[in-house]
Amino acid sequence: MSIRAIVTDIEGTTSSITFVKEVLFPHAARAMPDFLARHWQDKAVQVQIRALAAETGEAINDAATANGILQQWIREDRKATPLKALQGMIWKRGYEEGAYRAHVYPDVADCLRRWHDSGLALYVYSSGSVAAQKLFFGYSETGDLTPLFTGYFDTTTGPKQSADSYRKIAEEIGIPAELILFLSDIPAELDAAREAGLHTTLLDRDGSAPPCDHPRVTDFNAIEPQRI
């Protein structure tokens, strides 16, 4: 049997961590106070504020309190769903206004198109919200890549270093785990995916990834799903 679906991470895998750390995160941090103040009563924002309160165990009754917690989480790079969802709302305006385009490595777009055209189902699993993932690939430097993807997964599925998350992904995709390939630059994520029965490949873009026993490549061109 050969691979029928590929699930890919974003940061460090399809795209530079630098873009996320030096462009997207600072933009969200700068815009967060004004965004919360202006949109405090919006239903979508309040859903995330309630989730923020539930996660912290604190009463959050105003934008300033919420901003203080969220700014701390941004500094910590916390993989928390309320933060990721609110960041995604802010990034949407930045993309739409042309403030930036999402970086993708030169090899990525062509390989995604080739895999898609060969009949492989393509998915994304990232700590960023599904909405943020769609914006990322919709406003990439190489154009709109969203038509290539069948679906998206984020932390609402579960932590990226938990095997149960990958079991849920395989179940939702509807393909046996052994026919799915997961791509990431984080060995611990690959460990969890392999525990769930998925095939794995480490993207070691700059040759600095720690030792691990997963297949290792430096770009997407070296990945041959039909040979796995």
KETORGU-909740 format. One line per 8 residues: number of its first residue (from 1); their letters; for each residue x, y, z of C-alpha. Coordinates in Angstrom, 3 decimals, decimal comma. Layout:
# KETORGU-909740
NUM) a) X Y Z ~ ...
This chain:
# KETORGU-909740
1) msiraivt) 0,000 0,000 0,000 ~ 1,203 3,537 -0,727 ~ 0,618 6,890 0,917 ~ -2,814 8,360 0,185 ~ -2,688 11,545 2,287 ~ -0,058 13,985 3,522 ~ -0,468 16,144 6,620 ~ 2,010 19,000 6,959
9) diegttss) 3,075 21,349 9,696 ~ 3,716 25,007 8,743 ~ 6,459 26,729 10,784 ~ 9,861 25,333 9,846 ~ 8,267 22,861 7,435 ~ 6,512 24,705 4,619 ~ 7,555 28,140 5,795 ~ 10,252 30,023 7,641
17) itfvkevl) 9,925 30,324 11,397 ~ 11,417 33,806 10,954 ~ 8,333 35,052 9,105 ~ 6,051 33,931 11,906 ~ 8,305 35,141 14,731 ~ 9,437 38,426 13,207 ~ 6,396 39,481 11,166 ~ 3,161 37,825 12,275
25) fphaaram) 3,697 37,661 16,041 ~ 4,917 41,280 16,437 ~ 2,071 42,529 14,242 ~ -0,496 40,751 16,426 ~ 1,136 41,999 19,629 ~ 1,059 45,619 18,435 ~ -2,507 45,401 17,174 ~ -4,005 43,382 20,060
33) pdflarhw) -4,883 46,261 22,476 ~ -6,745 48,304 19,854 ~ -8,357 45,205 18,337 ~ -9,758 44,086 21,700 ~ -10,979 47,572 22,558 ~ -12,740 48,009 19,214 ~ -14,203 44,513 18,970 ~ -14,809 43,635 22,616
41) qdkavqvq) -18,538 43,053 22,098 ~ -18,153 41,007 18,916 ~ -19,565 37,518 19,373 ~ -16,495 35,788 17,933 ~ -14,198 37,737 20,260 ~ -16,323 37,015 23,307 ~ -16,223 33,286 22,551 ~ -12,431 33,437 22,820
49) iralaaet) -12,507 35,669 25,913 ~ -14,682 33,090 27,668 ~ -12,231 30,386 26,607 ~ -9,391 32,556 27,916 ~ -11,155 32,937 31,270 ~ -11,776 29,196 31,468 ~ -8,134 28,412 30,745 ~ -6,741 30,914 33,268
57) geaindaa) -9,417 30,499 35,926 ~ -9,690 34,295 36,120 ~ -12,599 36,659 35,594 ~ -11,871 38,722 32,481 ~ -14,256 41,650 32,318 ~ -12,398 44,170 30,193 ~ -10,075 44,448 27,210 ~ -7,105 45,637 29,249
65) tangilqq) -7,142 42,526 31,443 ~ -7,431 40,245 28,435 ~ -4,642 42,074 26,637 ~ -2,292 41,695 29,595 ~ -2,731 37,920 29,618 ~ -2,487 37,608 25,851 ~ 0,677 39,715 25,627 ~ 2,315 37,433 28,181
73) wiredrka) 1,235 34,375 26,206 ~ 2,630 35,890 23,009 ~ 5,996 36,372 24,744 ~ 5,871 32,757 25,923 ~ 4,760 31,506 22,466 ~ 1,902 29,745 24,236 ~ 0,078 27,235 22,014 ~ -3,336 28,199 23,392
81) tplkalqg) -6,467 28,152 21,269 ~ -7,900 31,529 22,456 ~ -4,636 33,314 21,636 ~ -4,292 31,626 18,260 ~ -7,885 32,432 17,335 ~ -7,548 36,122 18,233 ~ -4,214 36,379 16,436 ~ -5,883 34,905 13,367
89) miwkrgye) -8,570 37,601 13,449 ~ -5,887 40,296 13,538 ~ -3,759 38,705 10,816 ~ -6,802 38,552 8,519 ~ -6,881 42,329 8,230 ~ -3,112 42,500 7,695 ~ -3,272 40,018 4,829 ~ -6,291 41,676 3,265
97) egayrahv) -4,656 45,107 3,429 ~ -1,457 43,779 1,853 ~ 0,728 44,444 4,892 ~ 2,551 41,148 4,241 ~ 2,420 37,888 2,298 ~ 3,093 34,522 3,902 ~ 6,491 33,022 3,243 ~ 6,744 29,537 1,745
105) ypdvadcl) 9,998 27,824 0,819 ~ 10,709 27,727 -2,954 ~ 10,215 23,955 -3,177 ~ 6,862 23,845 -1,406 ~ 4,302 25,172 -3,880 ~ 5,462 23,035 -6,812 ~ 5,584 19,888 -4,699 ~ 2,148 20,527 -3,197
113) rrwhdsgl) 0,734 20,978 -6,700 ~ 2,442 17,821 -7,948 ~ 1,194 15,765 -4,996 ~ -2,302 17,166 -5,368 ~ -2,359 16,438 -9,098 ~ -1,200 12,862 -8,441 ~ -4,293 12,250 -6,320 ~ -2,863 12,683 -2,825
121) alyvyssg) -5,128 14,378 -0,292 ~ -3,296 17,240 1,435 ~ -3,963 18,526 4,958 ~ -2,439 21,028 7,380 ~ -1,935 20,508 11,132 ~ -0,563 23,565 12,897 ~ -0,807 25,244 16,287 ~ -2,213 28,288 14,496
129) svaaqklf) -5,999 28,346 14,153 ~ -7,650 26,875 11,068 ~ -8,682 30,396 10,067 ~ -5,051 31,568 10,330 ~ -3,852 28,557 8,310 ~ -6,282 29,368 5,492 ~ -5,113 32,999 5,483 ~ -1,484 31,868 5,454
137) fgysetgd) -1,856 29,705 2,368 ~ -4,451 31,960 0,776 ~ -2,107 34,955 0,863 ~ 1,219 33,206 0,246 ~ 4,098 34,686 -1,716 ~ 3,335 32,145 -4,445 ~ -0,380 32,917 -4,637 ~ -3,456 31,164 -3,303
145) ltplftgy) -2,559 27,596 -2,353 ~ -5,775 26,784 -0,492 ~ -7,346 24,873 -3,445 ~ -4,625 22,261 -2,968 ~ -5,741 21,360 0,567 ~ -8,595 19,074 1,520 ~ -8,693 20,106 5,187 ~ -7,039 21,763 8,167
153) fdtttgpk) -6,436 20,834 11,811 ~ -5,408 22,990 14,783 ~ -5,126 22,697 18,570 ~ -8,870 22,100 18,885 ~ -7,989 18,598 17,677 ~ -5,461 18,266 20,493 ~ -1,802 18,976 21,362 ~ 0,660 18,362 18,539
161) qsadsyrk) 2,833 16,143 20,726 ~ -0,028 13,817 21,687 ~ -0,567 10,574 19,770 ~ -4,319 10,892 20,344 ~ -4,349 14,033 18,174 ~ -3,035 12,086 15,204 ~ -5,479 9,252 15,823 ~ -8,292 11,823 15,658
169) iaeeigip) -6,849 13,267 12,455 ~ -6,657 9,861 10,801 ~ -10,217 9,108 11,874 ~ -11,496 12,419 10,506 ~ -9,598 12,021 7,235 ~ -11,095 8,548 6,918 ~ -7,878 6,901 5,774 ~ -5,944 4,251 7,758
177) aelilfls) -3,094 5,842 9,711 ~ -0,510 3,710 7,916 ~ -1,498 5,404 4,621 ~ -0,883 8,930 5,963 ~ 2,448 10,790 5,956 ~ 3,077 13,562 8,502 ~ 5,712 16,243 7,852 ~ 7,218 18,389 10,608
185) dipaelda) 10,451 19,957 11,801 ~ 9,779 18,891 15,414 ~ 10,889 15,345 16,358 ~ 8,478 15,177 19,325 ~ 5,536 15,797 16,990 ~ 6,795 13,098 14,660 ~ 7,174 10,715 17,611 ~ 3,507 11,244 18,496
193) areaglht) 2,380 10,776 14,896 ~ 4,373 7,564 14,554 ~ 2,913 6,256 17,814 ~ -0,510 6,754 16,238 ~ 0,577 4,700 13,217 ~ 1,355 7,447 10,692 ~ 4,459 7,551 8,521 ~ 6,739 10,484 9,305
201) tlldrdgs) 9,427 12,659 7,750 ~ 11,531 15,316 9,458 ~ 12,121 18,578 7,586 ~ 15,619 19,695 8,534 ~ 15,768 22,883 6,488 ~ 19,070 24,236 7,825 ~ 20,686 21,011 9,028 ~ 20,342 21,907 12,698
209) appcdhpr) 17,572 19,526 13,782 ~ 18,450 17,282 16,741 ~ 19,241 13,614 16,173 ~ 16,201 11,373 15,757 ~ 15,245 8,155 13,995 ~ 12,726 9,644 11,558 ~ 13,522 9,919 7,838 ~ 15,185 13,308 7,330
217) vtdfnaie) 15,104 15,620 4,301 ~ 16,095 19,216 3,669 ~ 13,238 20,089 1,299 ~ 10,019 18,711 -0,163 ~ 11,689 17,623 -3,405 ~ 13,381 14,779 -1,523 ~ 10,049 13,331 -0,383 ~ 8,718 10,499 -2,545
225) pqri) 5,308 9,456 -1,150 ~ 4,946 6,668 -3,702 ~ 8,085 4,986 -2,331 ~ 7,081 5,032 1,335
